[in-house]
Amino acid sequence: MAASSAATCRSWRGCRTKDKLIHAPWLAKPEQLADAGVKLGRDYPLPAVDHAVQRELALALFKR
């Protein structure tokens, strides 16, 4: 039986967020992070880019 992606992440990162947020904890509410004992930038890196912004920029470039 294969482990879930969230379980795999927990096993090597020690992530304590809910499964739904494990791959994007910066989307969690501050109280959810506090309950999970997670501090962004310490326990989990902050996102390098804002994907929504970069997507819009890329789409605008493709329209040229």
C-alpha positions in Angstrom: 0.0 0.0 0.0 1.5 3.4 -1.0 1.7 6.1 1.6 -0.2 9.3 0.9 1.7 12.4 -0.3 0.9 14.1 3.0 2.2 11.1 5.0 5.4 11.1 3.0 6.0 14.8 3.5 5.4 14.4 7.3 7.9 11.5 7.5 10.8 13.5 6.1 9.9 17.1 6.9 8.1 16.7 10.1 5.2 18.8 8.8 2.3 19.1 11.3 -0.3 20.9 9.2 -3.5 19.3 8.0 -3.3 17.2 4.9 -5.1 19.8 2.8 -2.5 22.5 3.6 0.7 20.4 3.8 2.0 21.4 0.4 1.0 25.1 0.8 1.0 26.0 4.5 1.2 29.7 3.7 -2.4 29.5 2.7 -3.4 28.4 6.2 -4.9 30.8 8.7 -2.5 32.0 11.4 -4.4 30.0 14.1 -4.2 26.8 12.0 -0.4 27.3 11.8 -0.2 28.0 15.5 -2.3 24.9 16.3 0.1 22.8 14.2 3.2 24.4 15.8 4.4 25.7 12.4 6.1 29.0 11.9 6.6 29.9 8.3 10.2 30.7 7.4 11.4 28.5 10.3 9.6 25.2 9.9 8.6 25.6 6.3 10.1 27.9 3.7 8.1 30.9 2.5 7.1 30.7 -1.1 9.7 32.1 -3.5 7.1 33.6 -5.9 3.5 34.4 -5.9 2.2 31.9 -8.4 -1.0 33.8 -9.2 1.0 36.9 -10.0 3.5 35.1 -12.1 0.8 33.2 -14.0 -0.8 36.5 -15.0 2.5 37.9 -16.1 3.3 34.8 -18.2 -0.2 34.8 -19.8 0.3 38.5 -20.7 3.6 37.7 -22.3 2.2 34.8 -24.3 -0.5 37.2 -25.7 2.1 39.4 -27.3 
